[in-house]
């Protein structure tokens, strides 16, 4: 009679570390393709920009720069032109973001109401989003033209002044540029809000109607609370995109007239590539990054606090 040797079964606890390591490797392999571009195109330039902000680097053929400490930031404190561009940038950003949300909400509600030719209407609503910013800017330059532009011609047909220099007048240039910014960014916000509206159960609106709620009451009691997380996300993204807007304003007005549309990103661009002060421009960029982070942190914290309060109230 021969004895058979059997290998002892591994303890159950030994399989878990091996399985965990395997899953960790699989997760890293899945994340790397998207992580590498972020590191190369976003994180690395940010680190370089932070480094340059503390140097006296200039855009010359044979760069030779040294550590400047906080000299760039000290110089920036007394730069009234930069702080004025920051004020204009905040007006531009808040104006475009708020008006985009209001216009997109109205359009999304309209598209969600069961219109005829709804598919065609949605495609047409996306046209501004599909156009390159430079093309949009040139098109609106033609619309705003003081010499026979369609807008002035329309105003003239109504008996109103038809010689307004929309992009060259100190009092109307910034509002005119804000209108273009709203028109360009509205489709993306509309699509996002429309997707949120379609996720709201119809039973909620029906129940509110049975209780006698009108259209406004249904919006404030059903639609808006359901869309609050989406609104918070899209307004945060829109704020960042609008604050960093460059090509649209650059082609429309190049910061004119008299700096009335000089947004911060355009000001930094001119400082870096026209005045060749790379270190000084990097310091400006770092200030903008910190400012955007602080503003968004305050906004998101207030929104999350309101959401928690609303959740407890239910």
Secondary structure, DSSP 8 states (H G I E B T S, - for coil): -----------HHHHHHHHHHHHHHHHHHHHHHHHHHHIIIIIHHHHHHHHHTTB-----SS----B-TTHHHHHHHT-HHHHHHHHHHHHHHHHHHHHHHHHHHHHHHHHTT--TTHHHHHHHHTHHHHS-HHHHHHHHHHHT-TTT-HHHHHHHHTTS-----TTT-TTTHHHHHHHHHHHHHHHHHHHHHHHHHTTS-HHHHHHHHHTT--HHHHIIIIIHHHHHHHHHHHHHHHHHHHHT--HHHHHHTTT-STTTT--HHHHHHHHHHTS--HHHHHHHHHHHHHHHHHHHHHHHHHHHHHHHHHHHH-
